[in-house]
Amino acid sequence: MSERDRVTADEAALERLLDEVAAARPAPPDDFMTRLLAEAEAARPRAAVTVGPARAGLRGWFAAIGGWPALGGLVASTVAGVWIGAAPPSALDGYLTGSLSVDILPDGVTLLEDS
């Protein structure tokens, strides 16, 4: 057991050499680092293209109602309404000239009293 505890000169030299090697950090060659960074840049995922928000305004409203077919229907009904309102047909004269009154409450019932 006492023989194993003794350190020989060769073992001490080997220990010093191993300590020196462990302490030294070799620098990689410059061309290696350049190639490594180029490969890393090529392998890096690219940012996804984001889609902007939907257009607002008249085009957005136009698309929301259904495009040309819906706009055609709106224009046709608007023109018909203006035409009938400005120059009513003679068939509607009887309906439009008379007035209609509707009694909601029975006679004698008042909600607000005159003061």
GROMACS elastic network, one bead per residue, 0.5 to 0.9 nm:
[ bonds ]
;  ai    aj funct       b0    kb
    1     4     6  0.54931   500
    1     5     6  0.68202   500
    2     5     6  0.53263   500
    2     6     6  0.68248   500
    3     6     6  0.56432   500
    3     7     6  0.86683   500
    4     7     6  0.76061   500
    7    10     6  0.81871   500
    7    11     6  0.61878   500
    7    12     6  0.66304   500
    8    11     6  0.52518   500
    8    12     6  0.63176   500
    8    13     6  0.87135   500
    9    12     6  0.50804   500
    9    13     6  0.61745   500
    9    14     6  0.85774   500
   10    13     6  0.51116   500
   10    14     6  0.61488   500
   10    15     6  0.86343   500
   11    15     6  0.61518   500
   11    16     6  0.86741   500
   12    15     6  0.50613   500
   12    16     6  0.62840   500
   12    17     6  0.86428   500
   13    16     6  0.51464   500
   13    17     6  0.61906   500
   13    18     6  0.86560   500
   14    17     6  0.50665   500
   14    18     6  0.61595   500
   14    19     6  0.85746   500
   15    18     6  0.51542   500
   15    19     6  0.61404   500
   15    20     6  0.86582   500
   16    19     6  0.50778   500
   16    20     6  0.62201   500
   16    21     6  0.87021   500
   17    20     6  0.51376   500
   17    21     6  0.62865   500
   17    22     6  0.86559   500
   18    21     6  0.51111   500
   18    22     6  0.61239   500
   18    23     6  0.86018   500
   19    22     6  0.51074   500
   19    23     6  0.61570   500
   19    24     6  0.87200   500
   20    23     6  0.51451   500
   20    24     6  0.62442   500
   21    24     6  0.52982   500
   21    25     6  0.80409   500
   22    25     6  0.75541   500
   27    30     6  0.87271   500
   28    31     6  0.85256   500
   28    32     6  0.67049   500
   28    33     6  0.69778   500
   29    32     6  0.53541   500
   29    33     6  0.66630   500
   29    34     6  0.89283   500
   30    33     6  0.52543   500
   30    34     6  0.62744   500
   30    35     6  0.87463   500
   31    34     6  0.50025   500
   31    35     6  0.61713   500
   31    36     6  0.84903   500
   32    35     6  0.52204   500
   32    36     6  0.60432   500
   32    37     6  0.86194   500
   33    37     6  0.60819   500
   33    38     6  0.85129   500
   34    37     6  0.53178   500
   34    38     6  0.62077   500
   34    39     6  0.87038   500
   35    38     6  0.50938   500
   35    39     6  0.61773   500
   35    40     6  0.85640   500
   36    39     6  0.52448   500
   36    40     6  0.61638   500
   36    41     6  0.86497   500
   37    40     6  0.50008   500
   37    41     6  0.61005   500
   37    42     6  0.86129   500
   38    41     6  0.51357   500
   38    42     6  0.62601   500
   38    43     6  0.87027   500
   39    42     6  0.50797   500
   39    43     6  0.61762   500
   39    44     6  0.86410   500
   40    43     6  0.51280   500
   40    44     6  0.61285   500
   41    44     6  0.52682   500
   41    45     6  0.86334   500
   42    45     6  0.81226   500
   43    46     6  0.89883   500
   45    48     6  0.88578   500
   47    50     6  0.88151   500
   51    54     6  0.86996   500
   52    55     6  0.85366   500
   53    56     6  0.85301   500
   54    60     6  0.72511   500
   55    58     6  0.87290   500
   55    59     6  0.68880   500
   55    60     6  0.54462   500
   56    59     6  0.67045   500
   56    61     6  0.73157   500
   57    60     6  0.54082   500
   57    61     6  0.62867   500
   57    62     6  0.85820   500
   58    61     6  0.51295   500
   58    62     6  0.59415   500
   58    63     6  0.85722   500
   59    63     6  0.61315   500
   59    64     6  0.84951   500
   60    63     6  0.51962   500
   60    64     6  0.60827   500
   60    65     6  0.88349   500
   61    65     6  0.63422   500
   61    66     6  0.88566   500
   61    67     6  0.89434   500
   62    65     6  0.56053   500
   62    66     6  0.67655   500
   62    67     6  0.55940   500
   62    68     6  0.79984   500
   62    70     6  0.87246   500
   62    71     6  0.75260   500
   63    66     6  0.54237   500
   63    67     6  0.50775   500
   63    68     6  0.86461   500
   64    67     6  0.73270   500
   65    68     6  0.89068   500
   65    70     6  0.62621   500
   65    71     6  0.74689   500
   66    69     6  0.68079   500
   66    70     6  0.53385   500
   66    71     6  0.74870   500
   67    70     6  0.57967   500
   67    71     6  0.62755   500
   67    72     6  0.87548   500
   68    71     6  0.50263   500
   68    72     6  0.59831   500
   68    73     6  0.86569   500
   69    72     6  0.51289   500
   69    73     6  0.64203   500
   69    74     6  0.88049   500
   70    73     6  0.51491   500
   70    74     6  0.62926   500
   70    75     6  0.87058   500
   71    74     6  0.50485   500
   71    75     6  0.61589   500
   71    76     6  0.85881   500
   72    75     6  0.51831   500
   72    76     6  0.61427   500
   72    77     6  0.86515   500
   73    76     6  0.51372   500
   73    77     6  0.61654   500
   73    78     6  0.85077   500
   74    77     6  0.52998   500
   74    78     6  0.60806   500
   74    79     6  0.86190   500
   75    78     6  0.50942   500
   75    79     6  0.61279   500
   75    80     6  0.85570   500
   76    79     6  0.52483   500
   76    80     6  0.61521   500
   76    81     6  0.85985   500
   77    80     6  0.50599   500
   77    81     6  0.60593   500
   77    82     6  0.86121   500
   78    81     6  0.51206   500
   78    82     6  0.61962   500
   78    83     6  0.85260   500
   79    82     6  0.52123   500
   79    83     6  0.60453   500
   79    84     6  0.85661   500
   80    83     6  0.50884   500
   80    84     6  0.60736   500
   80    85     6  0.84245   500
   81    84     6  0.52356   500
   81    85     6  0.59789   500
   81    86     6  0.84830   500
   82    85     6  0.50382   500
   82    86     6  0.59399   500
   82    87     6  0.83415   500
   83    86     6  0.52513   500
   83    87     6  0.58161   500
   83    88     6  0.72019   500
   84    87     6  0.53972   500
   84    89     6  0.68921   500
   85    88     6  0.58066   500
   88    91     6  0.82228   500
   88    92     6  0.65883   500
   88    93     6  0.73580   500
   88    96     6  0.89390   500
   89    92     6  0.56608   500
   89    93     6  0.70861   500
   90    93     6  0.52750   500
   90    94     6  0.81261   500
   91    94     6  0.69839   500
   91    95     6  0.81580   500
   92    95     6  0.52782   500
   92    96     6  0.60840   500
   92    97     6  0.85246   500
   93    96     6  0.52539   500
   93    97     6  0.58807   500
   93    98     6  0.85849   500
   94    97     6  0.57630   500
   94    98     6  0.66896   500
   95    98     6  0.62456   500
   95    99     6  0.85492   500
   96    99     6  0.76497   500
  103   106     6  0.70711   500
  103   107     6  0.84483   500
  105   108     6  0.83396   500
  105   109     6  0.64608   500
  105   110     6  0.80293   500
  106   109     6  0.60813   500
  107   110     6  0.84659   500
  110   113     6  0.66376   500
